[in-house]
């Protein structure tokens, strides 16, 4: 039998006011509200910068120089738990 640590869950989400594991995790409202935060935490911890996309004068420009994930979700050491 798998332990709780191998149960399906989203990266970085350990405290919640509702079920965020197992089959309940994959419901539309559960997943859509939690996945963006989980992805942001993963990107912060792996050092992946978010990419800004701009469209001007018929051209698309991208840049990863604008933000760091730690500026968006806070540093890993700032966990409230």
N, C-alpha and C positions, 0 to 999 in steps of 0.2 A: 504494500500500500504506500503511495507517495506521501511524503511529509508535507506539512502546510507550506514550507518554503518553495516547493515545486508546483504549487497550485497556480493556475493562470492569474495573473495580475498585471497591473501597469507599473512601469518603472517609476520608482520614487514615491509612489502613493502608498503610505503605510497607515495614515490616520484619516478617517472619514466619518461622516455622519450617516452613511448608508453603505450597503454592501458593494465593495469594489473588487470582488473576486469570484471565481467560478463562472457559472452560466449567467449570473446576475450582472456581471461586468459588461457583457456584450449586448445588452439592451440599448436601443438607440439613444435615449436620453442619458443613460449612464456613460456610455462610451463617448458620445459627442461632447459632453461637458468635461470629461476627465482626460481624454487623450491629448489635447493640446498642451495641458500642463505637464503631463508625463513626458511628452516629446521634448518640451523645453528643458526639463530637468535632465534628461538624457543628453541633450546637446550641450548643456552647461558642463556636466560631468566629463564628457568626452572632448571638450574644447572645440566643438563645432559651432562656428559663427552663423547667425541667421543671415539670410541674403535679402537685401532690400531690392525691390524691382521698381523701376520708374519708366514711364512711357511719356515721351515728349517729342513733338515734331515728327511723328511717325516712326520713331526709333525706340527700342527697348534697351534699357541699360540696367545692369545689375552690379551690386557691390556688396562685399562682406566686411567693409571697413566701418560701417555706421554704428553697429552695436555689438556688445558681447552679451551672451545669455545671462551672465551673472548680473548685468545691469537691468535685465528684464525680470528675472525671477529671484534675484538675490544670490549671494554667495552660498556655497554648500554649508559653511560653518554657521549660517544664520537660521538653521532649523529651529522652529518654535517648540519642538518636542524634546 
